[in-house]
Amino acid sequence: MAAPRTTPRKFLGRLSLPERTFVADALRTETVGGVLLLLATVAALVWANVPALRDSYRSVSDFHLGPEALGLNLSVAHWAADGLLAVFFFVAGIELKRELVAGDLRDPRAAALPVVAALCGMAVPALVYTLTSLTGGGSTGGWAVPTATDIAFALAVLAVIGTSLPSALRAFLLTLAVVDDLFAILIIAVFFTNTIDFAALGGAVAGLVVFHLLLRAGVRGWYVYVPLGVVIWALMYNSGVHATIAGVAMGLMLRCTTREGEEHSPGERVEHLVRPLSAGLAVPMFALFSAGVAVSGGALAAVFGHPETLGVVLGLVVGKTIGIFGGTWLTARFTRASLSEDLAWADVFAVASLAGIGFTVSLLIGELAFAGDAALTDEVKAAVLTGSVIAATLATVLLKLRNARYRSLWQAEERDDDLDGIPDVYEEDDPAYHLRMAAIYDAKAAEHRRIAEEKAAERHGLAEVAGGAGEEGDRPA
């Protein structure tokens, strides 16, 4: 007896309605935050390069504040990188938890695509950087710089170019970034922790245990969790482990599944409150005090002349694109899945090139990788900016070539002819939807019949008037 035939599994197909709603809400905030990120980056470049303002930029960035006794007398730039970015990683932790328990990553088969694509999208840039640096006799210490994707910056580019990217591709990009953030966090924790103060680390772990127990007990109130979170962050910072790890850990502890009587989980509620703070303040402020590097013809030429900086540019532009596209293709090849018929491999390649925008976390890793060399740190930052701009330009061209197709897909996804607030593509199997549409078409048909009768009557009346005038004209004067 022949084995039953199985339908090939599709990927990058239409999202479920709840997932589509969540992705739309998340991307709306990220897009606004991305635009603010772009503005902050431009402001930083202007502030750091206008001769009359350059000194004030350095003065403000290097200005120290905070309690020295607690080991927290940090510069403004340091507060932005270690303090405000902890908020960004807190949101990343919630996103990751939600994906693992309620999103695409809870299903191993569905998770294979973004996980493999993200891993390849980090391994290949690291390899490209390492080979470029070794060939030129440079330092391999910055291998992790081109491994990260900045979802806010990528979505800001999408907002600027106005492409109607289908929701499946946007969700793929968002999930990629979530997995990317997870591995970036692991890289920071494992490779950029030199010395550890075990007493402070033990205190941070104890604080996290208290945080978890309070959540389990159902204790609510920001006045409990915010002070506790600050204490955990301070202890983590003093332990020698990068302080943003505290934000991730707390985010992962929040419950992201709903219980009976709940419309939204605690994780979703907290994320809804904190995401605007992350996207609208934390990340733009970090960019303001991290992206201020000298930009000149000589500085840009130096980016392509030094092995470390050239490795960062090639890692972002070439490594990210090849890694993500190759990982996606290999996953499809070996799992016998097929691409959604609405999309083409050119679309996956364009999104892969967009993921080469590695701004926020790349800048952070660049600061950590070359902390003892201020000049090289600035050059690597310039390389991150250059690579991100090239990747954004390449993605813009590729996406624009397919924009007409994306627009038609987007219109089909958004069409709501029965005006019930749910796109029609999600109701095609619902008999009630078809009955509503039949009533709508019946009403339209009745209206058209009424109009037809009126027009026919008007024509008949005109014909009678015209005939009467002709008979009158034949009479003698």
C-alpha positions in Angstrom: 0.0 0.0 0.0 1.4 3.4 -1.0 2.3 5.8 1.8 0.0 8.8 2.1 1.2 11.9 0.4 1.8 14.8 2.7 1.3 18.5 1.7 4.7 20.3 1.7 4.9 22.7 4.6 4.8 26.4 3.7 6.9 29.1 5.4 6.5 32.9 5.3 2.8 32.4 4.7 -0.1 34.3 6.1 0.0 34.9 9.9 -2.8 33.9 12.2 -5.0 36.8 13.1 -3.8 37.2 16.8 -0.2 37.0 15.7 -0.8 39.5 12.9 -2.4 41.9 15.4 0.5 41.5 17.9 3.1 42.0 15.2 1.3 45.1 13.8 1.2 46.7 17.3 4.8 45.9 18.0 6.1 47.1 14.7 4.1 50.3 14.9 6.0 51.3 18.1 9.3 50.1 16.8 8.8 52.1 13.6 8.2 55.3 15.6 11.2 54.5 17.7 13.2 53.8 14.6 12.4 57.3 13.2 13.5 58.8 16.6 16.7 56.7 16.4 17.4 58.1 12.9 16.9 61.7 14.2 19.1 61.0 17.2 21.8 59.6 15.0 21.7 62.6 12.7 21.8 64.9 15.8 24.8 63.1 17.2 26.7 63.4 13.9 26.0 67.1 13.6 26.8 67.7 17.2 30.1 65.9 17.0 31.2 67.3 13.7 30.3 71.0 13.7 33.5 72.7 14.9 31.6 75.1 17.2 29.7 72.2 18.9 32.3 69.4 18.9 33.9 70.2 22.3 30.5 70.5 24.0 29.6 67.0 22.7 32.6 65.5 24.3 32.1 67.5 27.5 28.5 66.3 27.9 29.3 62.7 26.9 32.2 62.5 29.5 30.3 64.4 32.3 30.2 62.1 35.3 27.3 61.7 37.8 26.0 59.2 40.2 27.0 57.9 43.7 30.7 57.1 43.8 30.3 55.0 47.0 28.0 52.6 45.1 30.4 52.4 42.2 28.0 54.2 40.0 29.8 57.5 39.2 29.4 57.1 35.5 29.7 59.3 32.4 26.5 60.3 30.6 27.5 58.1 27.7 28.1 55.2 30.1 24.7 55.7 31.7 23.1 55.6 28.3 25.0 52.4 27.3 24.7 50.4 30.6 21.6 52.1 32.1 19.1 53.0 29.4 20.0 50.0 27.2 19.0 47.8 30.1 15.4 48.9 29.4 15.9 48.0 25.7 17.1 44.5 26.7 14.3 44.2 29.3 11.8 44.5 26.4 13.9 42.1 24.3 13.6 39.6 27.1 9.8 39.9 27.2 9.7 39.6 23.4 11.8 36.4 23.6 9.7 34.9 26.4 6.5 35.6 24.4 7.9 34.0 21.3 9.0 31.0 23.2 5.7 30.3 25.0 3.0 31.9 22.8 4.6 32.9 19.5 6.2 31.2 16.5 9.2 29.8 18.5 7.0 27.6 20.7 6.6 25.2 17.7 10.0 23.6 16.9 9.1 23.2 13.2 8.1 26.8 12.9 11.0 28.0 15.0 13.6 26.2 12.9 13.5 28.8 10.1 14.1 32.0 12.1 16.5 30.3 14.5 18.7 28.8 11.8 18.5 32.0 9.7 19.5 34.1 12.8 22.4 31.7 13.7 23.7 31.8 10.1 23.2 35.5 10.1 25.5 35.8 13.0 28.1 33.1 12.2 28.8 34.3 8.6 29.4 38.0 9.5 31.7 36.9 12.3 33.6 34.7 9.8 33.7 37.4 7.2 35.1 39.9 9.8 37.7 37.3 11.1 39.0 36.4 7.6 39.1 40.1 6.5 41.0 41.1 9.7 43.4 38.2 9.6 44.2 38.8 5.9 45.0 42.4 6.7 46.9 41.7 9.9 44.3 43.4 12.1 42.7 42.5 15.5 40.1 39.7 15.6 38.7 41.2 18.8 35.8 42.8 17.0 34.4 39.6 15.5 31.1 40.1 17.2 30.5 43.7 16.1 28.7 42.8 12.7 26.6 40.0 14.2 23.7 42.1 15.4 20.6 43.4 13.7 18.9 46.6 14.7 15.1 46.0 14.2 14.2 49.6 15.0 16.6 51.1 12.5 15.5 48.5 9.9 11.8 49.4 10.4 12.6 53.1 10.2 14.1 52.4 6.8 10.9 50.6 5.8 8.8 53.6 7.0 11.0 56.1 5.1 10.9 54.2 1.8 7.2 53.5 2.3 7.2 49.9 1.2 4.1 47.8 1.9 6.0 44.8 3.1 3.7 41.8 3.7 3.1 41.0 7.3 4.8 37.6 7.0 8.1 39.2 6.0 7.8 41.8 8.7 7.1 39.1 11.3 10.1 37.1 9.9 12.3 40.2 10.3 11.0 40.8 13.9 11.5 37.2 15.0 15.0 37.2 13.4 15.8 40.3 15.5 14.4 38.6 18.7 16.6 35.5 18.2 19.5 37.8 17.2 19.1 39.8 20.4 19.2 36.6 22.5 22.5 35.5 21.0 23.9 39.0 21.2 23.1 38.9 24.9 24.9 35.6 25.3 27.9 37.0 23.4 28.1 40.0 25.7 27.7 37.9 28.8 30.3 35.2 27.8 32.9 37.1 25.8 32.9 40.5 27.4 33.0 39.7 31.1 36.6 39.9 32.2 36.5 39.9 36.0 33.6 38.9 38.3 32.8 40.2 41.8 31.0 37.1 43.1 29.5 38.9 46.1 27.8 41.5 43.8 26.8 38.8 41.4 25.3 36.7 44.2 23.4 39.8 45.4 22.0 40.3 41.8 21.0 36.6 41.6 19.3 36.9 45.0 17.4 40.0 43.8 16.3 38.1 40.7 15.0 35.3 42.9 13.0 37.9 44.9 11.7 39.4 41.7 10.6 36.0 40.5 8.9 35.1 43.8 7.0 38.4 43.8 5.7 37.7 40.3 4.7 34.2 41.3 2.8 35.6 44.3 0.9 38.0 42.0 2.2 41.1 43.7 1.5 44.1 41.5 2.7 47.7 41.5 5.5 49.5 39.7 6.6 51.0 43.1 7.7 47.5 44.1 9.4 46.3 40.9 11.1 49.5 39.7 13.2 50.0 42.8 14.0 46.3 43.0 14.9 46.3 39.3 17.3 49.3 39.9 19.0 47.4 42.8 19.4 44.3 40.6 20.8 46.3 37.8 23.3 48.1 40.1 24.5 44.8 41.6 24.9 43.3 38.2 26.9 46.3 37.0 29.2 46.0 40.0 29.6 42.3 39.5 31.5 42.8 36.2 28.8 41.1 34.1 27.3 43.6 31.6 24.4 45.3 33.4 22.0 44.9 30.4 21.9 41.1 31.4 19.8 42.1 34.4 17.2 43.6 32.1 17.0 40.5 30.0 16.7 38.2 33.0 13.9 40.2 34.5 12.1 40.3 31.1 12.3 36.5 30.8 10.7 36.0 34.2 7.4 37.7 33.3 4.5 35.4 32.5 3.5 35.8 28.8 0.6 33.3 28.7 -3.0 34.3 29.6 -5.1 32.7 32.3 -8.8 32.4 32.6 -10.4 35.9 32.7 -7.3 37.6 31.3 -7.4 39.4 28.0 -3.6 40.0 28.1 -0.8 38.4 30.0 1.3 40.4 32.5 4.2 40.3 30.1 2.1 41.8 27.3 0.8 44.5 29.6 4.3 45.4 30.9 5.7 45.4 27.4 2.9 47.7 26.2 3.9 50.2 28.9 7.7 49.9 28.7 8.2 49.5 24.9 7.5 53.2 24.2 10.1 54.2 26.8 12.6 51.8 25.2 11.9 52.8 21.6 11.2 56.5 22.3 13.9 57.3 24.9 16.4 54.6 25.8 17.6 53.7 22.3 17.6 57.2 20.8 19.6 58.5 23.9 22.1 55.7 23.5 22.5 56.6 19.8 22.9 60.3 20.7 25.9 59.6 22.8 27.4 56.7 20.9 27.0 57.7 17.2 28.9 61.0 17.5 32.0 60.1 15.5 34.0 62.3 13.2 32.8 62.1 9.6 35.1 63.3 6.8 36.5 62.2 3.6 39.6 60.9 5.3 37.6 59.2 8.1 35.4 57.4 5.6 38.4 56.4 3.5 40.0 55.0 6.6 37.0 52.8 7.2 37.9 50.9 4.0 41.6 51.0 4.6 41.8 49.3 8.0 41.2 45.5 8.3 39.1 45.8 11.5 36.7 48.5 10.0 36.6 46.9 6.6 35.7 43.6 8.3 32.8 45.3 10.1 31.4 46.8 6.9 31.7 43.5 4.9 30.3 41.6 7.8 27.2 43.7 7.9 26.6 44.1 4.2 27.9 40.8 2.8 27.9 38.4 5.8 24.5 39.2 7.1 22.8 39.0 3.7 24.5 35.7 2.7 24.1 34.2 6.2 20.4 34.9 6.6 19.5 34.1 3.0 21.6 30.9 3.0 20.3 29.8 6.4 16.7 30.3 5.1 17.3 28.4 1.9 19.1 25.5 3.7 16.2 25.2 6.2 13.7 25.0 3.3 15.9 22.6 1.5 16.4 20.1 4.3 13.0 20.3 5.9 11.2 20.0 2.6 9.3 23.2 3.2 8.4 25.5 0.4 8.2 29.2 0.2 4.7 30.8 0.2 3.4 31.2 -3.3 2.8 34.9 -2.7 6.6 35.5 -2.3 9.8 34.8 -4.1 13.3 34.1 -3.0 14.2 37.7 -4.1 12.0 38.9 -1.2 13.9 36.8 1.3 17.2 38.2 -0.1 16.0 41.8 0.2 14.9 41.2 3.9 18.3 39.5 4.5 20.1 42.6 3.2 17.9 44.8 5.4 19.0 42.8 8.4 22.5 44.1 7.7 21.5 47.3 9.6 23.3 46.5 12.8 23.3 49.8 14.7 22.5 49.8 18.5 23.9 46.4 19.6 26.8 46.6 17.1 27.8 50.0 18.6 27.6 48.6 22.1 29.7 45.5 21.2 32.2 47.8 19.4 32.6 49.8 22.6 33.2 46.6 24.6 35.5 45.0 22.1 37.9 47.9 21.8 37.4 49.5 25.2 41.1 50.2 25.6 41.6 51.9 22.3 39.5 55.1 21.9 40.7 55.8 18.4 39.9 52.3 17.1 36.5 52.4 18.9 35.5 55.5 17.0 36.7 54.0 13.7 34.6 50.9 14.4 31.6 53.1 15.2 32.1 54.8 11.8 32.3 51.4 10.2 29.0 50.4 11.8 27.4 53.5 10.5 28.9 53.0 7.0 27.9 49.4 6.8 24.4 50.1 8.1 23.9 52.9 5.5 25.1 50.6 2.7 22.9 47.8 3.8 19.9 50.2 4.1 20.6 51.5 0.6 20.9 48.1 -0.9 17.7 46.9 0.8 15.8 50.0 -0.4 16.7 49.3 -4.0 15.8 45.6 -3.8 12.5 46.3 -2.0 11.5 49.1 -4.3 11.8 46.7 -7.3 9.1 44.6 -5.7 7.0 47.3 -4.2 4.1 47.0 -6.7 3.8 43.3 -5.8 4.0 44.1 -2.0 1.3 46.7 -2.4 -1.1 44.3 -4.0 -0.4 41.7 -1.3 -0.9 44.3 1.4 -4.2 45.5 -0.1 -5.4 41.9 -0.2 -4.4 41.4 3.5 -6.2 44.6 4.5 -9.4 44.3 2.5 -12.5 44.3 4.8 -15.6 44.4 2.5 -18.0 43.4 5.2 -16.7 46.2 7.5 -16.6 44.0 10.6 -13.0 45.0 11.5 -11.5 41.6 10.5 -9.7 41.3 7.1 -11.7 39.2 4.7 -8.8 36.7 4.1 -9.3 35.5 7.7 -13.0 34.8 7.2 -13.2 32.9 4.0 -14.1 29.6 5.8 -16.8 31.3 7.9 -20.4 30.8 6.5 -21.5 33.9 8.4 -19.0 36.0 6.4 -20.4 34.8 3.1 -24.0 35.5 4.2 -23.0 39.0 5.2 -21.3 39.5 1.8 -24.4 38.1 0.0 -26.6 40.6 1.9 -24.2 43.4 0.9 -24.3 42.3 -2.8 -28.1 41.9 -2.7 -28.4 45.5 -1.4 -26.0 46.7 -4.1 -27.9 44.8 -6.8 -31.2 46.3 -5.7 -29.7 49.8 -5.7 -28.4 49.2 -9.3 -31.8 47.9 -10.4 -33.4 51.0 -9.0 -30.9 53.3 -10.8 -31.4 51.3 -14.0 -35.1 51.8 -13.8 -34.7 55.5 -13.2 -32.3 55.9 -16.1 -34.6 53.9 -18.4 -37.5 56.1 -17.5 -35.5 59.2 -18.1 -34.5 57.9 -21.6 -38.1 57.0 -22.4 -39.2 60.5 -21.4 -36.6 62.2 -23.5 -37.5 60.1 -26.5 -41.2 61.2 -26.2 -40.2 64.9 -25.9 -37.9 64.6 -28.9 -40.7 62.9 -31.0 -43.3 65.5 -30.0 -41.0 68.4 -31.0 -40.6 66.9 -34.4 -44.4 66.7 -35.1 -44.9 70.3 -34.0 -42.1 71.4 -36.3 -43.9 69.8 -39.3 -47.0 71.9 -38.9 -47.4 75.0 -41.2 -46.9 78.4 -39.7 
